[in-house]
Amino acid sequence: MFTELLTEKSTENWNDISNNIEHYSGGSITIETENTMAVDIDGEIDIETPLQIDILTKRLRMFVGPEDI
């Protein structure tokens, strides 16, 4: 389902196609739950709550061909 959401995503329709998905932004996000829970990251379940996610700026480089611009 996530892949399908990203395929359909555009700046005009993102809020419409992402109903029931909560959106947050920040440089660092901490997720805490009352009881410890397993966390699924990209199909891998190897960490648990609580967890902290830090955004690492300028860490992902992407190369695209002229047809993708």
CHARMM-style PDB file with segment names, atoms N, HN, CA, C and O in Angstrom:
ATOM      1  N   MET     1       0.817  -1.192   0.000  1.00  0.00      PROA
ATOM      2  CA  MET     1       0.000   0.000   0.000  1.00  0.00      PROA
ATOM      3  C   MET     1       0.860   1.255   0.000  1.00  0.00      PROA
ATOM      4  O   MET     1       0.522   2.236  -0.661  1.00  0.00      PROA
ATOM      5  N   PHE     2       1.966   1.234   0.733  1.00  0.00      PROA
ATOM      6  HN  PHE     2       2.241   0.437   1.270  1.00  0.00      PROA
ATOM      7  CA  PHE     2       2.821   2.417   0.801  1.00  0.00      PROA
ATOM      8  C   PHE     2       3.366   2.787  -0.574  1.00  0.00      PROA
ATOM      9  O   PHE     2       3.404   3.963  -0.937  1.00  0.00      PROA
ATOM     10  N   THR     3       3.787   1.780  -1.336  1.00  0.00      PROA
ATOM     11  HN  THR     3       3.757   0.825  -1.040  1.00  0.00      PROA
ATOM     12  CA  THR     3       4.299   2.035  -2.681  1.00  0.00      PROA
ATOM     13  C   THR     3       3.230   2.669  -3.555  1.00  0.00      PROA
ATOM     14  O   THR     3       3.517   3.587  -4.323  1.00  0.00      PROA
ATOM     15  N   GLU     4       2.002   2.187  -3.442  1.00  0.00      PROA
ATOM     16  HN  GLU     4       1.768   1.441  -2.818  1.00  0.00      PROA
ATOM     17  CA  GLU     4       0.906   2.752  -4.223  1.00  0.00      PROA
ATOM     18  C   GLU     4       0.648   4.204  -3.839  1.00  0.00      PROA
ATOM     19  O   GLU     4       0.384   5.036  -4.707  1.00  0.00      PROA
ATOM     20  N   LEU     5       0.721   4.515  -2.543  1.00  0.00      PROA
ATOM     21  HN  LEU     5       0.936   3.839  -1.838  1.00  0.00      PROA
ATOM     22  CA  LEU     5       0.536   5.903  -2.106  1.00  0.00      PROA
ATOM     23  C   LEU     5       1.589   6.809  -2.720  1.00  0.00      PROA
ATOM     24  O   LEU     5       1.273   7.891  -3.214  1.00  0.00      PROA
ATOM     25  N   LEU     6       2.847   6.367  -2.690  1.00  0.00      PROA
ATOM     26  HN  LEU     6       3.104   5.487  -2.289  1.00  0.00      PROA
ATOM     27  CA  LEU     6       3.913   7.199  -3.233  1.00  0.00      PROA
ATOM     28  C   LEU     6       3.795   7.351  -4.745  1.00  0.00      PROA
ATOM     29  O   LEU     6       4.139   8.401  -5.288  1.00  0.00      PROA
ATOM     30  N   THR     7       3.316   6.326  -5.427  1.00  0.00      PROA
ATOM     31  HN  THR     7       3.037   5.473  -4.986  1.00  0.00      PROA
ATOM     32  CA  THR     7       3.144   6.397  -6.875  1.00  0.00      PROA
ATOM     33  C   THR     7       2.124   7.460  -7.239  1.00  0.00      PROA
ATOM     34  O   THR     7       2.284   8.159  -8.240  1.00  0.00      PROA
ATOM     35  N   GLU     8       1.082   7.588  -6.440  1.00  0.00      PROA
ATOM     36  HN  GLU     8       0.951   7.021  -5.627  1.00  0.00      PROA
ATOM     37  CA  GLU     8       0.002   8.535  -6.709  1.00  0.00      PROA
ATOM     38  C   GLU     8       0.267   9.929  -6.152  1.00  0.00      PROA
ATOM     39  O   GLU     8      -0.484  10.860  -6.440  1.00  0.00      PROA
ATOM     40  N   LYS     9       1.316  10.084  -5.364  1.00  0.00      PROA
ATOM     41  HN  LYS     9       1.927   9.327  -5.129  1.00  0.00      PROA
ATOM     42  CA  LYS     9       1.565  11.330  -4.639  1.00  0.00      PROA
ATOM     43  C   LYS     9       1.909  12.482  -5.582  1.00  0.00      PROA
ATOM     44  O   LYS     9       2.697  12.340  -6.517  1.00  0.00      PROA
ATOM     45  N   SER    10       1.296  13.612  -5.305  1.00  0.00      PROA
ATOM     46  HN  SER    10       0.655  13.727  -4.546  1.00  0.00      PROA
ATOM     47  CA  SER    10       1.673  14.879  -5.937  1.00  0.00      PROA
ATOM     48  C   SER    10       1.369  15.984  -4.936  1.00  0.00      PROA
ATOM     49  O   SER    10       0.663  15.756  -3.953  1.00  0.00      PROA
ATOM     50  N   THR    11       1.888  17.163  -5.176  1.00  0.00      PROA
ATOM     51  HN  THR    11       2.461  17.348  -5.974  1.00  0.00      PROA
ATOM     52  CA  THR    11       1.638  18.257  -4.236  1.00  0.00      PROA
ATOM     53  C   THR    11       0.161  18.640  -4.208  1.00  0.00      PROA
ATOM     54  O   THR    11      -0.311  19.204  -3.221  1.00  0.00      PROA
ATOM     55  N   GLU    12      -0.568  18.344  -5.273  1.00  0.00      PROA
ATOM     56  HN  GLU    12      -0.184  17.886  -6.076  1.00  0.00      PROA
ATOM     57  CA  GLU    12      -1.984  18.709  -5.328  1.00  0.00      PROA
ATOM     58  C   GLU    12      -2.881  17.712  -4.606  1.00  0.00      PROA
ATOM     59  O   GLU    12      -3.913  18.110  -4.066  1.00  0.00      PROA
ATOM     60  N   ASN    13      -2.522  16.424  -4.578  1.00  0.00      PROA
ATOM     61  HN  ASN    13      -1.684  16.100  -5.016  1.00  0.00      PROA
ATOM     62  CA  ASN    13      -3.462  15.434  -4.064  1.00  0.00      PROA
ATOM     63  C   ASN    13      -3.004  14.686  -2.817  1.00  0.00      PROA
ATOM     64  O   ASN    13      -3.711  13.786  -2.364  1.00  0.00      PROA
ATOM     65  N   TRP    14      -1.859  15.019  -2.250  1.00  0.00      PROA
ATOM     66  HN  TRP    14      -1.284  15.751  -2.618  1.00  0.00      PROA
ATOM     67  CA  TRP    14      -1.330  14.211  -1.145  1.00  0.00      PROA
ATOM     68  C   TRP    14      -2.298  14.130   0.028  1.00  0.00      PROA
ATOM     69  O   TRP    14      -2.483  13.048   0.585  1.00  0.00      PROA
ATOM     70  N   ASN    15      -2.912  15.222   0.418  1.00  0.00      PROA
ATOM     71  HN  ASN    15      -2.762  16.101  -0.034  1.00  0.00      PROA
ATOM     72  CA  ASN    15      -3.839  15.180   1.555  1.00  0.00      PROA
ATOM     73  C   ASN    15      -5.067  14.327   1.248  1.00  0.00      PROA
ATOM     74  O   ASN    15      -5.600  13.674   2.146  1.00  0.00      PROA
ATOM     75  N   ASP    16      -5.522  14.322   0.005  1.00  0.00      PROA
ATOM     76  HN  ASP    16      -5.089  14.852  -0.724  1.00  0.00      PROA
ATOM     77  CA  ASP    16      -6.686  13.530  -0.367  1.00  0.00      PROA
ATOM     78  C   ASP    16      -6.401  12.031  -0.325  1.00  0.00      PROA
ATOM     79  O   ASP    16      -7.249  11.260   0.125  1.00  0.00      PROA
ATOM     80  N   ILE    17      -5.214  11.601  -0.790  1.00  0.00      PROA
ATOM     81  HN  ILE    17      -4.526  12.227  -1.155  1.00  0.00      PROA
ATOM     82  CA  ILE    17      -4.937  10.165  -0.867  1.00  0.00      PROA
ATOM     83  C   ILE    17      -4.366   9.603   0.428  1.00  0.00      PROA
ATOM     84  O   ILE    17      -4.211   8.389   0.554  1.00  0.00      PROA
ATOM     85  N   SER    18      -4.053  10.451   1.381  1.00  0.00      PROA
ATOM     86  HN  SER    18      -4.179  11.438   1.279  1.00  0.00      PROA
ATOM     87  CA  SER    18      -3.434   9.962   2.614  1.00  0.00      PROA
ATOM     88  C   SER    18      -4.383  10.069   3.813  1.00  0.00      PROA
ATOM     89  O   SER    18      -3.943  10.323   4.935  1.00  0.00      PROA
ATOM     90  N   ASN    19      -5.659   9.879   3.576  1.00  0.00      PROA
ATOM     91  HN  ASN    19      -6.016   9.673   2.665  1.00  0.00      PROA
ATOM     92  CA  ASN    19      -6.623   9.890   4.685  1.00  0.00      PROA
ATOM     93  C   ASN    19      -6.210   8.867   5.733  1.00  0.00      PROA
ATOM     94  O   ASN    19      -5.724   7.787   5.398  1.00  0.00      PROA
ATOM     95  N   ASN    20      -6.403   9.207   6.992  1.00  0.00      PROA
ATOM     96  HN  ASN    20      -6.799  10.084   7.265  1.00  0.00      PROA
ATOM     97  CA  ASN    20      -6.093   8.344   8.136  1.00  0.00      PROA
ATOM     98  C   ASN    20      -4.599   8.157   8.373  1.00  0.00      PROA
ATOM     99  O   ASN    20      -4.211   7.323   9.190  1.00  0.00      PROA
ATOM    100  N   ILE    21      -3.771   8.900   7.692  1.00  0.00      PROA
ATOM    101  HN  ILE    21      -4.087   9.578   7.028  1.00  0.00      PROA
ATOM    102  CA  ILE    21      -2.333   8.886   7.952  1.00  0.00      PROA
ATOM    103  C   ILE    21      -1.995  10.214   8.606  1.00  0.00      PROA
ATOM    104  O   ILE    21      -2.286  11.275   8.054  1.00  0.00      PROA
ATOM    105  N   GLU    22      -1.384  10.159   9.775  1.00  0.00      PROA
ATOM    106  HN  GLU    22      -1.148   9.297  10.224  1.00  0.00      PROA
ATOM    107  CA  GLU    22      -1.012  11.393  10.453  1.00  0.00      PROA
ATOM    108  C   GLU    22       0.347  11.852   9.954  1.00  0.00      PROA
ATOM    109  O   GLU    22       1.251  11.038   9.765  1.00  0.00      PROA
ATOM    110  N   HSD    23       0.492  13.140   9.744  1.00  0.00      PROA
ATOM    111  HN  HSD    23      -0.242  13.801   9.897  1.00  0.00      PROA
ATOM    112  CA  HSD    23       1.720  13.717   9.207  1.00  0.00      PROA
ATOM    113  C   HSD    23       2.406  14.553  10.281  1.00  0.00      PROA
ATOM    114  O   HSD    23       1.765  15.378  10.932  1.00  0.00      PROA
ATOM    115  N   TYR    24       3.681  14.345  10.463  1.00  0.00      PROA
ATOM    116  HN  TYR    24       4.202  13.675   9.934  1.00  0.00      PROA
ATOM    117  CA  TYR    24       4.474  15.115  11.411  1.00  0.00      PROA
ATOM    118  C   TYR    24       5.764  15.518  10.721  1.00  0.00      PROA
ATOM    119  O   TYR    24       6.230  14.836   9.807  1.00  0.00      PROA
ATOM    120  N   SER    25       6.329  16.610  11.154  1.00  0.00      PROA
ATOM    121  HN  SER    25       5.950  17.163  11.896  1.00  0.00      PROA
ATOM    122  CA  SER    25       7.630  17.006  10.615  1.00  0.00      PROA
ATOM    123  C   SER    25       8.493  17.517  11.756  1.00  0.00      PROA
ATOM    124  O   SER    25       7.989  17.957  12.789  1.00  0.00      PROA
ATOM    125  N   GLY    26       9.778  17.452  11.554  1.00  0.00      PROA
ATOM    126  HN  GLY    26      10.187  17.094  10.714  1.00  0.00      PROA
ATOM    127  CA  GLY    26      10.706  17.930  12.572  1.00  0.00      PROA
ATOM    128  C   GLY    26      12.099  17.407  12.297  1.00  0.00      PROA
ATOM    129  O   GLY    26      12.286  16.549  11.434  1.00  0.00      PROA
ATOM    130  N   GLY    27      13.056  17.906  13.011  1.00  0.00      PROA
ATOM    131  HN  GLY    27      12.904  18.603  13.712  1.00  0.00      PROA
ATOM    132  CA  GLY    27      14.433  17.444  12.880  1.00  0.00      PROA
ATOM    133  C   GLY    27      14.680  16.178  13.665  1.00  0.00      PROA
ATOM    134  O   GLY    27      15.597  15.416  13.359  1.00  0.00      PROA
ATOM    135  N   SER    28      13.854  15.951  14.687  1.00  0.00      PROA
ATOM    136  HN  SER    28      13.109  16.570  14.936  1.00  0.00      PROA
ATOM    137  CA  SER    28      13.981  14.759  15.525  1.00  0.00      PROA
ATOM    138  C   SER    28      12.603  14.423  16.076  1.00  0.00      PROA
ATOM    139  O   SER    28      11.890  15.299  16.565  1.00  0.00      PROA
ATOM    140  N   ILE    29      12.233  13.151  15.994  1.00  0.00      PROA
ATOM    141  HN  ILE    29      12.813  12.439  15.596  1.00  0.00      PROA
ATOM    142  CA  ILE    29      10.924  12.714  16.471  1.00  0.00      PROA
ATOM    143  C   ILE    29      11.134  11.535  17.410  1.00  0.00      PROA
ATOM    144  O   ILE    29      11.854  10.594  17.076  1.00  0.00      PROA
ATOM    145  N   THR    30      10.506  11.581  18.588  1.00  0.00      PROA
ATOM    146  HN  THR    30       9.921  12.345  18.859  1.00  0.00      PROA
ATOM    147  CA  THR    30      10.559  10.469  19.539  1.00  0.00      PROA
ATOM    148  C   THR    30       9.189   9.809  19.581  1.00  0.00      PROA
ATOM    149  O   THR    30       8.169  10.483  19.723  1.00  0.00      PROA
ATOM    150  N   ILE    31       9.172   8.487  19.458  1.00  0.00      PROA
ATOM    151  HN  ILE    31      10.001   7.939  19.342  1.00  0.00      PROA
ATOM    152  CA  ILE    31       7.928   7.727  19.511  1.00  0.00      PROA
ATOM    153  C   ILE    31       7.943   6.894  20.782  1.00  0.00      PROA
ATOM    154  O   ILE    31       8.829   6.065  20.990  1.00  0.00      PROA
ATOM    155  N   GLU    32       6.943   7.128  21.633  1.00  0.00      PROA
ATOM    156  HN  GLU    32       6.223   7.801  21.464  1.00  0.00      PROA
ATOM    157  CA  GLU    32       6.816   6.396  22.891  1.00  0.00      PROA
ATOM    158  C   GLU    32       5.436   5.761  22.929  1.00  0.00      PROA
ATOM    159  O   GLU    32       4.462   6.344  22.454  1.00  0.00      PROA
ATOM    160  N   THR    33       5.358   4.565  23.497  1.00  0.00      PROA
ATOM    161  HN  THR    33       6.149   4.091  23.883  1.00  0.00      PROA
ATOM    162  CA  THR    33       4.083   3.879  23.668  1.00  0.00      PROA
ATOM    163  C   THR    33       3.961   3.425  25.115  1.00  0.00      PROA
ATOM    164  O   THR    33       4.964   3.257  25.809  1.00  0.00      PROA
ATOM    165  N   GLU    34       2.728   3.228  25.563  1.00  0.00      PROA
ATOM    166  HN  GLU    34       1.913   3.364  25.000  1.00  0.00      PROA
ATOM    167  CA  GLU    34       2.515   2.794  26.948  1.00  0.00      PROA
ATOM    168  C   GLU    34       3.205   1.457  27.203  1.00  0.00      PROA
ATOM    169  O   GLU    34       3.903   1.292  28.204  1.00  0.00      PROA
ATOM    170  N   ASN    35       3.010   0.516  26.302  1.00  0.00      PROA
ATOM    171  HN  ASN    35       2.443   0.651  25.489  1.00  0.00      PROA
ATOM    172  CA  ASN    35       3.683  -0.784  26.369  1.00  0.00      PROA
ATOM    173  C   ASN    35       4.703  -0.851  25.230  1.00  0.00      PROA
ATOM    174  O   ASN    35       4.501  -0.245  24.178  1.00  0.00      PROA
ATOM    175  N   THR    36       5.780  -1.576  25.436  1.00  0.00      PROA
ATOM    176  HN  THR    36       5.944  -2.069  26.290  1.00  0.00      PROA
ATOM    177  CA  THR    36       6.778  -1.728  24.388  1.00  0.00      PROA
ATOM    178  C   THR    36       6.142  -2.369  23.160  1.00  0.00      PROA
ATOM    179  O   THR    36       5.405  -3.349  23.274  1.00  0.00      PROA
ATOM    180  N   MET    37       6.429  -1.810  21.984  1.00  0.00      PROA
ATOM    181  HN  MET    37       7.027  -1.014  21.892  1.00  0.00      PROA
ATOM    182  CA  MET    37       5.881  -2.334  20.735  1.00  0.00      PROA
ATOM    183  C   MET    37       7.000  -2.514  19.721  1.00  0.00      PROA
ATOM    184  O   MET    37       7.953  -1.735  19.692  1.00  0.00      PROA
ATOM    185  N   ALA    38       6.881  -3.548  18.886  1.00  0.00      PROA
ATOM    186  HN  ALA    38       6.107  -4.181  18.910  1.00  0.00      PROA
ATOM    187  CA  ALA    38       7.818  -3.757  17.787  1.00  0.00      PROA
ATOM    188  C   ALA    38       7.556  -2.686  16.724  1.00  0.00      PROA
ATOM    189  O   ALA    38       6.415  -2.274  16.515  1.00  0.00      PROA
ATOM    190  N   VAL    39       8.606  -2.251  16.068  1.00  0.00      PROA
ATOM    191  HN  VAL    39       9.533  -2.586  16.237  1.00  0.00      PROA
ATOM    192  CA  VAL    39       8.501  -1.201  15.049  1.00  0.00      PROA
ATOM    193  C   VAL    39       8.916  -1.781  13.703  1.00  0.00      PROA
ATOM    194  O   VAL    39       9.980  -2.388  13.582  1.00  0.00      PROA
ATOM    195  N   ASP    40       8.073  -1.592  12.694  1.00  0.00      PROA
ATOM    196  HN  ASP    40       7.209  -1.099  12.792  1.00  0.00      PROA
ATOM    197  CA  ASP    40       8.339  -2.058  11.332  1.00  0.00      PROA
ATOM    198  C   ASP    40       8.925  -0.894  10.541  1.00  0.00      PROA
ATOM    199  O   ASP    40       8.253   0.111  10.310  1.00  0.00      PROA
ATOM    200  N   ILE    41      10.170  -1.036  10.132  1.00  0.00      PROA
ATOM    201  HN  ILE    41      10.715  -1.853  10.319  1.00  0.00      PROA
ATOM    202  CA  ILE    41      10.817  -0.024   9.296  1.00  0.00      PROA
ATOM    203  C   ILE    41      11.191  -0.693   7.987  1.00  0.00      PROA
ATOM    204  O   ILE    41      12.120  -1.498   7.929  1.00  0.00      PROA
ATOM    205  N   ASP    42      10.457  -0.350   6.939  1.00  0.00      PROA
ATOM    206  HN  ASP    42       9.703   0.304   6.987  1.00  0.00      PROA
ATOM    207  CA  ASP    42      10.745  -0.885   5.609  1.00  0.00      PROA
ATOM    208  C   ASP    42      10.724  -2.409   5.591  1.00  0.00      PROA
ATOM    209  O   ASP    42      11.563  -3.038   4.946  1.00  0.00      PROA
ATOM    210  N   GLY    43       9.773  -2.997   6.295  1.00  0.00      PROA
ATOM    211  HN  GLY    43       9.092  -2.486   6.820  1.00  0.00      PROA
ATOM    212  CA  GLY    43       9.628  -4.444   6.298  1.00  0.00      PROA
ATOM    213  C   GLY    43      10.504  -5.175   7.296  1.00  0.00      PROA
ATOM    214  O   GLY    43      10.395  -6.392   7.440  1.00  0.00      PROA
ATOM    215  N   GLU    44      11.367  -4.454   7.982  1.00  0.00      PROA
ATOM    216  HN  GLU    44      11.456  -3.465   7.865  1.00  0.00      PROA
ATOM    217  CA  GLU    44      12.247  -5.062   8.982  1.00  0.00      PROA
ATOM    218  C   GLU    44      11.719  -4.732  10.371  1.00  0.00      PROA
ATOM    219  O   GLU    44      11.496  -3.563  10.688  1.00  0.00      PROA
ATOM    220  N   ILE    45      11.518  -5.746  11.200  1.00  0.00      PROA
ATOM    221  HN  ILE    45      11.699  -6.695  10.942  1.00  0.00      PROA
ATOM    222  CA  ILE    45      11.073  -5.517  12.572  1.00  0.00      PROA
ATOM    223  C   ILE    45      12.224  -5.938  13.481  1.00  0.00      PROA
ATOM    224  O   ILE    45      12.339  -7.101  13.868  1.00  0.00      PROA
ATOM    225  N   ASP    46      13.067  -4.971  13.811  1.00  0.00      PROA
ATOM    226  HN  ASP    46      12.974  -4.026  13.497  1.00  0.00      PROA
ATOM    227  CA  ASP    46      14.214  -5.303  14.663  1.00  0.00      PROA
ATOM    228  C   ASP    46      14.477  -4.264  15.741  1.00  0.00      PROA
ATOM    229  O   ASP    46      15.507  -4.310  16.413  1.00  0.00      PROA
ATOM    230  N   ILE    47      13.542  -3.319  15.910  1.00  0.00      PROA
ATOM    231  HN  ILE    47      12.705  -3.281  15.364  1.00  0.00      PROA
ATOM    232  CA  ILE    47      13.661  -2.346  16.992  1.00  0.00      PROA
ATOM    233  C   ILE    47      12.314  -2.228  17.701  1.00  0.00      PROA
ATOM    234  O   ILE    47      11.289  -2.681  17.193  1.00  0.00      PROA
ATOM    235  N   GLU    48      12.332  -1.617  18.870  1.00  0.00      PROA
ATOM    236  HN  GLU    48      13.165  -1.249  19.283  1.00  0.00      PROA
ATOM    237  CA  GLU    48      11.117  -1.463  19.664  1.00  0.00      PROA
ATOM    238  C   GLU    48      10.992  -0.025  20.160  1.00  0.00      PROA
ATOM    239  O   GLU    48      11.958   0.739  20.160  1.00  0.00      PROA
ATOM    240  N   THR    49       9.787   0.318  20.577  1.00  0.00      PROA
ATOM    241  HN  THR    49       9.003  -0.302  20.577  1.00  0.00      PROA
ATOM    242  CA  THR    49       9.572   1.609  21.207  1.00  0.00      PROA
ATOM    243  C   THR    49      10.102   1.546  22.633  1.00  0.00      PROA
ATOM    244  O   THR    49      10.140   0.464  23.221  1.00  0.00      PROA
ATOM    245  N   PRO    50      10.505   2.655  23.195  1.00  0.00      PROA
ATOM    246  CA  PRO    50      10.560   3.990  22.586  1.00  0.00      PROA
ATOM    247  C   PRO    50      11.711   4.073  21.581  1.00  0.00      PROA
ATOM    248  O   PRO    50      12.706   3.356  21.689  1.00  0.00      PROA
ATOM    249  N   LEU    51      11.551   4.954  20.612  1.00  0.00      PROA
ATOM    250  HN  LEU    51      10.743   5.536  20.524  1.00  0.00      PROA
ATOM    251  CA  LEU    51      12.621   5.151  19.655  1.00  0.00      PROA
ATOM    252  C   LEU    51      12.687   6.606  19.239  1.00  0.00      PROA
ATOM    253  O   LEU    51      11.687   7.322  19.280  1.00  0.00      PROA
ATOM    254  N   GLN    52      13.855   7.030  18.846  1.00  0.00      PROA
ATOM    255  HN  GLN    52      14.668   6.448  18.814  1.00  0.00      PROA
ATOM    256  CA  GLN    52      14.067   8.395  18.384  1.00  0.00      PROA
ATOM    257  C   GLN    52      14.548   8.346  16.948  1.00  0.00      PROA
ATOM    258  O   GLN    52      15.449   7.580  16.606  1.00  0.00      PROA
ATOM    259  N   ILE    53      13.936   9.176  16.109  1.00  0.00      PROA
ATOM    260  HN  ILE    53      13.204   9.798  16.387  1.00  0.00      PROA
ATOM    261  CA  ILE    53      14.307   9.269  14.707  1.00  0.00      PROA
ATOM    262  C   ILE    53      14.906  10.646  14.485  1.00  0.00      PROA
ATOM    263  O   ILE    53      14.257  11.660  14.741  1.00  0.00      PROA
ATOM    264  N   ASP    54      16.129  10.684  14.014  1.00  0.00      PROA
ATOM    265  HN  ASP    54      16.656   9.860  13.805  1.00  0.00      PROA
ATOM    266  CA  ASP    54      16.800  11.948  13.715  1.00  0.00      PROA
ATOM    267  C   ASP    54      16.927  12.094  12.210  1.00  0.00      PROA
ATOM    268  O   ASP    54      17.307  11.151  11.515  1.00  0.00      PROA
ATOM    269  N   ILE    55      16.608  13.274  11.711  1.00  0.00      PROA
ATOM    270  HN  ILE    55      16.299  14.039  12.275  1.00  0.00      PROA
ATOM    271  CA  ILE    55      16.732  13.561  10.290  1.00  0.00      PROA
ATOM    272  C   ILE    55      18.169  13.997  10.022  1.00  0.00      PROA
ATOM    273  O   ILE    55      18.653  14.958  10.620  1.00  0.00      PROA
ATOM    274  N   LEU    56      18.839  13.300   9.134  1.00  0.00      PROA
ATOM    275  HN  LEU    56      18.445  12.519   8.648  1.00  0.00      PROA
ATOM    276  CA  LEU    56      20.216  13.617   8.769  1.00  0.00      PROA
ATOM    277  C   LEU    56      20.194  14.380   7.450  1.00  0.00      PROA
ATOM    278  O   LEU    56      19.931  13.802   6.396  1.00  0.00      PROA
ATOM    279  N   THR    57      20.466  15.660   7.512  1.00  0.00      PROA
ATOM    280  HN  THR    57      20.680  16.130   8.368  1.00  0.00      PROA
ATOM    281  CA  THR    57      20.378  16.483   6.316  1.00  0.00      PROA
ATOM    282  C   THR    57      21.528  16.189   5.352  1.00  0.00      PROA
ATOM    283  O   THR    57      22.647  15.876   5.758  1.00  0.00      PROA
ATOM    284  N   LYS    58      21.214  16.301   4.076  1.00  0.00      PROA
ATOM    285  HN  LYS    58      20.305  16.555   3.746  1.00  0.00      PROA
ATOM    286  CA  LYS    58      22.180  16.130   2.983  1.00  0.00      PROA
ATOM    287  C   LYS    58      22.880  14.776   3.023  1.00  0.00      PROA
ATOM    288  O   LYS    58      24.063  14.686   2.694  1.00  0.00      PROA
ATOM    289  N   ARG    59      22.166  13.720   3.423  1.00  0.00      PROA
ATOM    290  HN  ARG    59      21.206  13.793   3.691  1.00  0.00      PROA
ATOM    291  CA  ARG    59      22.759  12.384   3.508  1.00  0.00      PROA
ATOM    292  C   ARG    59      22.342  11.470   2.364  1.00  0.00      PROA
ATOM    293  O   ARG    59      22.920  10.395   2.203  1.00  0.00      PROA
ATOM    294  N   LEU    60      21.363  11.864   1.573  1.00  0.00      PROA
ATOM    295  HN  LEU    60      20.894  12.737   1.703  1.00  0.00      PROA
ATOM    296  CA  LEU    60      20.879  11.033   0.480  1.00  0.00      PROA
ATOM    297  C   LEU    60      21.096  11.771  -0.827  1.00  0.00      PROA
ATOM    298  O   LEU    60      20.557  12.856  -1.042  1.00  0.00      PROA
ATOM    299  N   ARG    61      21.883  11.176  -1.688  1.00  0.00      PROA
ATOM    300  HN  ARG    61      22.321  10.294  -1.514  1.00  0.00      PROA
ATOM    301  CA  ARG    61      22.111  11.772  -3.006  1.00  0.00      PROA
ATOM    302  C   ARG    61      21.335  10.969  -4.034  1.00  0.00      PROA
ATOM    303  O   ARG    61      21.332   9.738  -4.016  1.00  0.00      PROA
ATOM    304  N   MET    62      20.685  11.682  -4.918  1.00  0.00      PROA
ATOM    305  HN  MET    62      20.687  12.682  -4.933  1.00  0.00      PROA
ATOM    306  CA  MET    62      19.892  11.013  -5.950  1.00  0.00      PROA
ATOM    307  C   MET    62      20.347  11.518  -7.306  1.00  0.00      PROA
ATOM    308  O   MET    62      20.592  12.710  -7.494  1.00  0.00      PROA
ATOM    309  N   PHE    63      20.456  10.603  -8.235  1.00  0.00      PROA
ATOM    310  HN  PHE    63      20.257   9.635  -8.082  1.00  0.00      PROA
ATOM    311  CA  PHE    63      20.798  10.939  -9.606  1.00  0.00      PROA
ATOM    312  C   PHE    63      19.620  10.520 -10.473  1.00  0.00      PROA
ATOM    313  O   PHE    63      19.140   9.390 -10.379  1.00  0.00      PROA
ATOM    314  N   VAL    64      19.163  11.426 -11.306  1.00  0.00      PROA
ATOM    315  HN  VAL    64      19.553  12.344 -11.381  1.00  0.00      PROA
ATOM    316  CA  VAL    64      18.048  11.118 -12.202  1.00  0.00      PROA
ATOM    317  C   VAL    64      18.443  11.519 -13.610  1.00  0.00      PROA
ATOM    318  O   VAL    64      19.248  12.427 -13.818  1.00  0.00      PROA
ATOM    319  N   GLY    65      17.858  10.822 -14.569  1.00  0.00      PROA
ATOM    320  HN  GLY    65      17.204  10.084 -14.400  1.00  0.00      PROA
ATOM    321  CA  GLY    65      18.086  11.168 -15.960  1.00  0.00      PROA
ATOM    322  C   GLY    65      17.213  12.335 -16.366  1.00  0.00      PROA
ATOM    323  O   GLY    65      16.291  12.699 -15.635  1.00  0.00      PROA
ATOM    324  N   PRO    66      17.482  12.921 -17.505  1.00  0.00      PROA
ATOM    325  CA  PRO    66      16.707  14.111 -17.939  1.00  0.00      PROA
ATOM    326  C   PRO    66      15.215  13.841 -18.094  1.00  0.00      PROA
ATOM    327  O   PRO    66      14.415  14.768 -17.966  1.00  0.00      PROA
ATOM    328  N   GLU    67      14.811  12.586 -18.370  1.00  0.00      PROA
ATOM    329  HN  GLU    67      15.461  11.833 -18.475  1.00  0.00      PROA
ATOM    330  CA  GLU    67      13.390  12.285 -18.497  1.00  0.00      PROA
ATOM    331  C   GLU    67      12.669  12.305 -17.173  1.00  0.00      PROA
ATOM    332  O   GLU    67      11.442  12.389 -17.138  1.00  0.00      PROA
ATOM    333  N   ASP    68      13.422  12.227 -16.056  1.00  0.00      PROA
ATOM    334  HN  ASP    68      14.420  12.158 -16.083  1.00  0.00      PROA
ATOM    335  CA  ASP    68      12.816  12.230 -14.714  1.00  0.00      PROA
ATOM    336  C   ASP    68      12.767  13.607 -14.089  1.00  0.00      PROA
ATOM    337  O   ASP    68      12.252  13.752 -12.980  1.00  0.00      PROA
ATOM    338  N   ILE    69      13.269  14.594 -14.742  1.00  0.00      PROA
ATOM    339  HN  ILE    69      13.687  14.476 -15.643  1.00  0.00      PROA
ATOM    340  CA  ILE    69      13.323  15.944 -14.160  1.00  0.00      PROA
ATOM    341  C   ILE    69      12.021  16.672 -14.402  1.00  0.00      PROA
ATOM    342  OT1 ILE    69      11.871  17.822 -13.989  1.00  0.00      PROA
TER     343      ILE     69
END
